[in-house]
Amino acid sequence: MLRKLCVIAAAAALVAAPLPSLAQGKKDSVVMGMTLEPPGLDPTNAAAAAIAEVTLYNVYETLTKINEDGSVSPLLAESWQASPDLKTYTFKLRKGVKFHNGEPFDSAAVKFSFDRAAAPTSTNKDKSLYQAFASVTAPDAETVVVALKYSEPNLPFLLGQASGSIVEPKSAPTDVTQPVGTGPYTLGSWAKGSSITLVKWPDYRNAAAIKLAKVTIRFIGDPAAQVAALLSGDVDAFPRVGAARSLAQFKADPRFSVLIGGSKAKTIVGINERKKPLDDVRVRRAILAAIDRKAMIDGAADGFGTPIGSFYTPGSPGYVDTTGINPYDPELAKKLLAEAGVKTPLELSLRLPPPAYARQGGEILAAQLAKVGFTAKIENVEWAQWLSQVFTGPHNYDLTIVSHVEPFDLVKLTEPDYYLGYKSEAFNALYQQIMATPDEAGRAKLLGDAQRMLATDAVAGFLFQPQWITIASKKLKGVWKEVPQFENDFSAWSWE
């Protein structure tokens, strides 16, 4: 802790010194900070949100674009029409677009991308969405028709996510390290463990509107080092920065804008229901009863969060408050464990990825669980390990903490190999009913039923909806405050 304070103090002392990065005025390059390095650069084959933070709308583009307020506008599709039952969407594509390698963008590329996402071998994080496409047809080069197996009013939004990126068929196999898209930037260099540089693509269809010629993305995991990099001027902007404890300092500094925005993210304690005795709902409810959400929000997120009781966030269509279904009640937790016949102390593994909310939250969770009869053995793992061993791989864990940043992802809980291991025919049937209901009011009621079912089944330890902090140079324009999804749209960034 003393070391961190010294780093911050030393950085603060630099404030009086010349800061060329923040003082040059109008320029055409920017340095952005990110907490996590992406494991690759193909957002259609892996779940890490860090991939989208680098590539979405920058290197790759999607048919639609999600805006800061959560609205959807055209991108590679100029327009679209939905059938009355919301099961068929017709997209008219933008003409004259090409990929970075010179290949034309057309309906064949869209069909290839969607079919690839739905393939049995696909590792697309939204594979279930694309497998719900009954057909994808390309009646001509500028038209794509998507027919779904169920009604989906959110399809334009869902196709604006990174998983909907349109890839060029020939280059798709090497996109992980040599990304090829239609966006305004190409990969300049990637210094593993340090930084990625994107450079403006001169042949972009609207190149004159792109103000930044170069974007350097530096990976800085330690919150104290993040603060120091901003204060020293080494970094111009840091979306989703771990600087909650330094906010007063940044707010008082006229060089910076401090943006605190809402999100659709859900921070949860993941519980592996494949393992005994975690397959017993009484044991899972005991875990939830042991959790003081307010203490978790204060300790893991420095107070920047709203309690949640299900896999759904306030502000979403059909949201209901389910926090009362599993309230903080340590005595109830002990009683539930006794009813389940669990001998205490019960030892559980707690595998934590790198973000501060997970590592700090893990310490708090372990202390809370210890009070009711659980012994949580903390194991800190790197992000690649977490993805391969906990999320996608052999699901080798008992408990974990992670923030799911994608909105409208209840479908994940119907997937048979999802990492939580939740299997409920009742929930699957209810979800299908939701999807078959295009009426907004009817769907909202069913969504409420789904949230209550997930809370009652104690599918996970539902903690909080985080608020994200972004700190940027006051002279840098276009940086988002709100976070409908993880993205950094550099095409809109500029210096004043």
N, C-alpha and C positions, 0 to 999 in steps of 0.2 A: 504493500500500500504506500509505504514511504517513497519507494522508487517511482510509483505512478505520480505522486504529488510533486516530486522533484521534476519529473518530465513536464508536467503541466506548468509548474512555476517557471521553468526555464523557457518554455514556449511563450508564456505570458510576457517574459522580459524582452522578448523579441518584438513586441508590438510597437515599441518606440523606434525600432530600426526600419530602414526602407524596406518595403514589401513589394518588389516588382510584380509578382504574380497577381496581386490585388490592386496594383496602382497604375498599371499601364493604360487603363481606359479601354477604348475599343480595340479589340484584337480578334484573331480568327482561330485561336486554339484554347482548349480548356483542359484542366486536370480534375477528374472526379474521383472521389474515394468510394470504395465498396468494401463491405465487411468480409464477404466470402468470394473466393475465386471460383469461377464456373469449372465443372469437370470436363466440359467440352463446349463446342459452339454450335451444336445442332439442337435447337429447342424442341424438335419433334421426336427426339429419341431418348430423352431423359427428363426427370422430374424437377431437377434443381432450379429454383427460381432465379438463381444468379445467372443462368444462361440467358433468360429473357431480359434481365437488367442490362446486359451488354448488347444483345442482338435484336431484340424486338423493335420494329419500325426503323431500325438503323441499318442492319445488314439484310434482314429478311422483312418481308411485308406479308400482310394477310388480306383477305378479301375485304374485311371491315376493320375499322379502327376504333378502339375504346378511348374515349376522351377523359379528361380529368374529372368531370362531373359524373362519369359513368355512362354517359350517352354514347351512341354508336353512330359513326359517320362512314361514308364510302372511302375505300383506299384502292385496292386492286380491282374491286368491283365498283363500277360507277353507280349502280343502282340494284335494287332487288325487290321482288314481289313475293308475298306469301299467299298460299291458298287459304280459304276461310277456316279450314280445320287445322291450320298451322303445321301441316305434315309435308308440304311441298314448297320449296323455295327456288325461285328462278333468279339467277345472278347474271347481270350484264357486265362484262369485263371491260376494263380500261384498254383502249387501243394504243398501239405503238410502244408498249413496254417491253424491255428486254432484261435478261439476267446479266450479271457481272461478266459472265464468260461469252456474252454476245448472242446466246440462244434466245429465241423469242418467248415471251410469256403469252400463253394462250390457254384455252379451256383444257387442252390435253395435259398441261402442267398441273392444273388444279385437280383434275381427275386423278392423275398419278399421285399427287400429294395426299389426297383423301383416301384413295385405295391403299396406299402404303401405310397410312396411319391405322387402318382397320385390319391389316394383314395379321394372320396368326402369329407371325414372328415380330410384330410391331412392339416397340417399347415406349411408344407415345404415352405420356401420362394421361391423356384423355382418350385412350384407345376405345373405351366403352362407348363414347359419343359417336365415333366414326363407325363402329360396328353396328350402331343403331340406324345407320343410313341404309335404307332398303335398296337404293341405287344412286349412282352418280353418273349422269349422262352429259355428253357434250354435243348437242345438236349442231353447233357450228363453233368456229374458233373463238367467238366472243360471247358464248352463252354456256352456262353450267346450270343444270337442274339437279337439285338434291331432294330426293324423296326419303322421308323418315318413316320408321316403323311406328312412331308415336308423335303426338303434338309436342312442339318445342318452341314456345314463344321467345326463348332466350337465344335461339340459334345465331342471330347476327352478333350478339355479344360474345358468345362462346367461340365463334370463328375469328374474333379479333384477338384471342389469346395467342401466346407464343406457340402453343401446340398446333395451331392452325396455319403456321407459316407455310408459304408456298415455296417448294424447293424445285430446283432444276433437275430433271430426271437423271442426266448423265453424271452430274457432280454429286448427287445425293449420298453415295457411299462414303465420300470423303469430307462431308460437311462438318464433321466433328472437329477437324483440325484446319480445314480449308473451306470455310463457309462461302457459298455462292447464293446470293439472293437477288432481289430487285431493288433493294433499299439504297438510300443516299450515301452509305458508307461501305467500304471494304476493309478487310483485315490488313492492317499495316504490319504489325508484329505482335508476338506473344512471348514475353519473358516469363516463363512458368515460375509461379511463386511470387511474382513481383507486379507485373502490369500487362495490360493489353492496350494497343494503340489502334484506333480506327482512323482511316483517312477518307476524305471526301472523294466520291466517285465522280469524275468530271462528266461522264456520260449519263448521269441520272436525268430523268425526264424533266425535272424542274430544278436543275442544279443551281440556278441563279438565286433561288430562295433559300438555299442552305448556307448559313452564315459561318459555321465553324468548319475550317479546313482540316483540323486534326483534333481528336479527342483521345486523351490518355487516361486510362482507368487504372488507378493504383489500388492494390489489395492491402487493407490495413485492418487486422482483426481486433487488436487491443483497443478498448475504448479510450484509454489515456493517450495512446499514440494517435488516434483519430482526432482528438481534441488538439493535440500538439500540431498535427499537420495542417489543420485549419488555421490555427492562430499564427503559425509561421508563414502562411501563404503558400505552402507547398501543394495544397489542395484548394481548388476554387469552390467546390461544392461537394457535399457529402449527404446524399439521400439516405434516410433510415440510419442515421448516425447514432452511436451509443454515447450521446453527450447529455443525457438527461440531467446529470448532476452538475453540469457546467452551463446550464441554460442562462442563468442570471448573468454570467460573464459575457456570453454571446449577445444577449439582448441589450446589454449596456454598451456594446462595441458598435459604433456606427458603420463599420465596414461590412457588417453581416445582416442578412435576412434570416430570421428564425421562423420556420414554417412547421406547424403542428397539425397533422391531417388525420382524418379518419381512414378506416380500411374495411375490407371485407374478410380480413384474416381471422383465424380461429386458433388460439394457442391452447393446446390440450396436453394432458398426460395420456400418451398412448398406452393401452393395456393389451397385451398379447393373449387373446381369448383362446388360442390354440393350446395353451399350457394350463395344466391343473395347478392350483385350484382356481385359476383366473377365469376358467370357463363357467364358474358358479356366479350367478348374478349377485348373490349375497356378498361374496368376497369383493366384487367390483364396487358394489354400493358401499361397502366398508371403506374402500380406498377413497371414494368420493366424499364420504362423511368425515374422513380425517383431514380433508383439505379446506383450509381457510382461504377462500379466494381473495379476500382483501389483502391478507398478508402476502399472498403470492404476487398480486399486482404491485404492491408496494416494494417488495423485495426483488422480483424478477424484472419488472418493467418500470421501476421508479415511479409508480403511481399512474403511468400512462396506459390505462386500459379500462374496459367496461366488462363486468362479470357476465359470463354466458353459462347456460345450463344445457346446451345441446350443440350440434354441429351446424350452427346457423347463427347469423349475426344480426344485431339490431339495425334497422334501416332496410333490411331485405324484404321483398314481398312476402307477406304471410307470417312475418316474425311474431313469435309469442315468447314471453318471458318464462323460462322453465327452471330458473335458478332455485325455486322453492321445492323442486322435486327431490333434489339431493343437497340439502343444506349442510352446513358445517355442524357436526354433532359427534364429537369423539366418543361419547358414551354409547351412542347408537352403533358406531363403527365396531366397538368391542363386542357388543351384543350380537351383531350380524356375523362376526367371525366365529363366535361361540356357536351360533345356530348352524353355521356351515361345518362345524366340527373341525375347525382349523386349530392346530396346536401352535401356540405362539412362543417365542418369536418366529414369524414366517419370513425367511430370507428371500428377497427378490432382487434381480439385477436391474439397475437403472442406467441405461446407456444414453449418454447425452452428446448431441452434436455441438459444434463450436459456438453458436450465437450466445450472447450474454444472457438473454432471457432463459435459455435452456440451462446453462451452467449455474447461474445464480438461482434460478428456480429449482434446480435439482437439489441444491443444498437445503433450501427451505422445505421442499417436499420430503426429503429424507428425514428431517427433524420432525415434521408433522406426522409422518407415518410411524415413526418410532414411538410416539406417545400412545398408539393404539395397538401395537403388537407386531408391526412390520419392521424388518431390517432391510433397508434399501442399500445395496452395495453399488456405489457410484463408479461408473466407468466412462471417462471422457474419451470420445472417439472423434476422428477427423470426419469431415463432411462426406468424403468419398466412401469411407468405411460405413458410415451411418446409412447411406443410400444402398450400398451393396449388401450389407448384413442385416439391417433392420427393416428397411423400406421395401426393397425389391427382392432381396436375396433369400436366405434361408429363414428370415424373420427370427434371428437369434437374439432375443431380448425378452424381458418380462415387462418392464416399464421404460418409457422414454418421454421426452418433452420436445414438442415441435410445434411450429406455427404453420398452419395450412393457409396459404395466401390466396388460393383460387376461390372466387365466389361460385355459387350455384353448383356445388360438387357433392350433393347428397348421393348422387349415383355411385360414388366411390364405395359407399357402404353396401351396395348390392353386388360388388365384384367378389367372386369366390376366393381370389388369392390376395385381396387387399391386406395390408400388413397388420391391421387390427384383428383380423380373424373373426369378425362379426358375421354370423350366419343366422338370418331370420326370414323365413318364408313369409311371415306376416308383413315385415317391413318391405320386402321385395314386391309383394302384391300391392301394398299401399303406394309404393313409388310408381309402379306401373299405372295405378289409378290416377296419380298426379299427372303423369305424362299424357294420359288419355283425356285430360280435362282442359280444353282450351279456354273455358270460361274463367275470367280472372278471379271472381269472388269464390267460385267453387274450388279453384286451385289453391287459393290462399287458405281456405278452411282445411283442406287436406294437408297442406304444408304444416299447419299448426299441429295436426294429428301426428305427422311424422316426427316433428321435434319432440313432442311429448313421449312418443314411443322410444326414441333414442335415449332420452333422459331416463325413463323408467327402466330401460334395459341396461343402463349404466355402460354404454358402449365405450366411453372413454372418460377420463377426468377432465371435464370441460372447464376451462379456467377463465380466459378473458379474450375480448376483442382488443387487440393492441392499437394504440395510436402511434404513428410514426413521426419521427423528428427529422427534418431536413434543414441543414445549415448551408448557406451559400453566400458568396460575395453579393453585396447589394447591387453591383453593376451587372450581374449576370441575370438575364431575363429568360423566361420560358420554363423555369424549373417548377415542377408541380408541388403543390401543398397536399392535395388529397391523393389517396393511393387506392384507386379501384382495382389495380393489379400492379405487380412489380414490373415497372418499365421505366426507361429514361429516354424520352424521345428527343434525341439531339438535333433533329431537324428543326425543332422549335426553339432551340437555345441560341442566344446571341448576347454579345456585350453591348451595353449602351454607349 
